[in-house]
Amino acid sequence: MNSRLPGTETDIADQELLRRTTGRFREALIELPTFAQLADPTKIPERIRVALRDVDPDSPHPLNLFRVHWYNAEDRRGTQALPAHVILPEALTGVPSPIVVALGDRFPMIRAHKVLAAYACLAPRLVTGRFDPTRHRALWPSTGNYCRGGVAISRIMGCRGVAILPEGMSQERFRWLREWTVDASDVIRTYGVESNVKEIYDECARLRPDPTNVILNQFSELGNHLAHRSCTGQALSHIYETMRASQPDLHAAAFVSATGSAGTIGAGDLLKERYGTRIAAVEALECPTLLYNGFGDHNIQGIGDKHVPLIHNVMNTDLVVGVSDRATDSLNVLFNTGAGRRWLADERGLGPELIDSMRHFGLSSLCNVVASIKTAKALGLGKNDAIFTIATDGAEMYATEVEKTLAKNFPAGFGATAAARVYGQHLAGTSTAHVLELTRVDRRRIFNLGYFTWVEQQGIPLDAFEARRDPAFWSELETLLPKWDALIDAFNAETGVGA
């Protein structure tokens, strides 16, 4: 494995630093979970599962590291046999294919699955002696949830976590950050909105010369990809195998994911390997970087754009789907107002349990749902073709966005007529426009686009950048997880916590 790519190291860089870190974790009673345990929580020791019953899932308690998985129960204190998910029916989506949505708001502390990515980026640095929690500040560049996950993980580890995100993100994100950061200076607001990723990188470049700053860039940290390939991929595979047990003809036809940092879409690699599942990458139509080499601003918070993430396995992607923020903003209102919910019950016949589940869908989650409908229509999928996707976070993170959309787009109020119009335009009326089935030429075009960000701007060596074209690169990458787990086991043995 090319160690010149971020976050792929498995050797011990500094034995003395590692010794100090294990000593610190011993004093703080911090034990690290392995990636195998996060992929399959039944492997978590019983002593930890018992102790977790008395731990608040929204506290910076070290044991909450063992909740960074897809199997948390509804109260987020215990676990359940199958990852939480919702199966969206044709009455809502307008397509016969079942759309299976795994729920990310069961994760601890931030109620979003990005805390998994944050752990996967920091843990390997800790156990290889590359991060000193007594001296280093962890910098988390993000468009929202990843920096919150990073701040949460940092606080548990007893180090300073710095959130770097656009000033235009939802107020709920900033409110959470105020409560969790040590100092107001630990929240850095950069210019713009969701699509202004380069401005985040520019701020990182400004801070990089300080040797106490360690930048954990989710867009280039391969631990992000690996954690989702393993943990998220396994969770979706488990859901599918359970569904197939009662419906043997069911096919895992597609995995749909907004690209964002391209961590989550890594789960599709595992599904494709096992089931031949096609992978659809989703982006905002207002900023169609992958579709049209385009640019612009949008409000689908949590998906990032204007570049191709280094950790995106582009050559393994089958489709690109564009979704407008007009759809996600409007559906956020439909699903999270009394008038919208009443209309769904009265006119679409949806039951109260399904309608209540809409609270688990944030803006990027709604984007994934719309893209799943577009994918089903573009591929001509039927009732035996399941589509899998992710609800990255819940609607609670976007209550103020509902208010903004109501004021901007529905000044006369949101009633039954407006609800019918939103449903007709953005669910039933979803078309196959702006869906591209990728040829090899298309994949090469998208892959090449990443050169300008990573080689020219961020200094990734050209040969390391090019190595990612080869499927063998991604196969070899998978060997890192058992090596990291062995290092985590050794780290825990040295701390003696839980022995």
HELIX and SHEET records of a PDB file:
HELIX    1   1 GLN A   15  ALA A   28  1                                  14    
HELIX    2   2 PHE A   35  ALA A   39  1                                   5    
HELIX    3   3 PRO A   41  LYS A   43  5                                   3    
HELIX    4   4 GLU A   46  LEU A   52  1                                   7    
HELIX    5   5 PRO A   62  ARG A   67  5                                   6    
HELIX    6   6 GLU A   90  THR A   93  1                                   4    
HELIX    7   7 GLY A  104  ARG A  106  5                                   3    
HELIX    8   8 LYS A  114  VAL A  127  1                                  14    
HELIX    9   9 ASN A  145  MET A  157  1                                  13    
HELIX   10  10 GLN A  171  TRP A  180  1                                  10    
HELIX   11  11 ALA A  184  ASP A  186  5                                   3    
HELIX   12  12 VAL A  197  LEU A  207  1                                  11    
HELIX   13  13 LEU A  222  ALA A  227  1                                   6    
HELIX   14  14 HIS A  228  THR A  232  3                                   5    
HELIX   15  15 GLY A  233  SER A  246  1                                  14    
HELIX   16  16 THR A  264  GLY A  266  5                                   3    
HELIX   17  17 ALA A  267  TYR A  275  1                                   9    
HELIX   18  18 THR A  289  TYR A  292  1                                   4    
HELIX   19  19 VAL A  314  ASN A  316  5                                   3    
HELIX   20  20 ASP A  325  PHE A  335  1                                  11    
HELIX   21  21 GLY A  338  ARG A  348  1                                  11    
HELIX   22  22 PRO A  352  SER A  357  1                                   6    
HELIX   23  23 MET A  358  HIS A  360  5                                   3    
HELIX   24  24 LEU A  363  LEU A  379  1                                  17    
HELIX   25  25 ALA A  395  TYR A  398  5                                   4    
HELIX   26  26 ALA A  399  ASN A  409  1                                  11    
HELIX   27  27 ALA A  416  TYR A  423  1                                   8    
HELIX   28  28 GLY A  424  ALA A  428  3                                   5    
HELIX   29  29 ARG A  440  TYR A  451  1                                  12    
HELIX   30  30 PHE A  452  GLN A  457  3                                   6    
HELIX   31  31 LEU A  462  ALA A  467  1                                   6    
HELIX   32  32 PRO A  471  LEU A  477  1                                   7    
HELIX   33  33 LEU A  480  THR A  495  1                                  16    
SHEET    1   A 7 HIS A  85  LEU A  88  0                                        
SHEET    2   A 7 ILE A  99  LEU A 103 -1                                        
SHEET    3   A 7 ASP A 385  ALA A 391  1                                        
SHEET    4   A 7 HIS A 251  ALA A 258  1                                        
SHEET    5   A 7 ARG A 278  ALA A 284  1                                        
SHEET    6   A 7 LEU A 319  VAL A 323  1                                        
SHEET    7   A 7 VAL A 435  GLU A 437 -1                                        
SHEET    1   B 4 VAL A 187  THR A 190  0                                        
SHEET    2   B 4 ARG A 160  PRO A 166  1                                        
SHEET    3   B 4 ARG A 137  PRO A 141  1                                        
SHEET    4   B 4 ASN A 213  ILE A 215  1                                        
END                                                                             
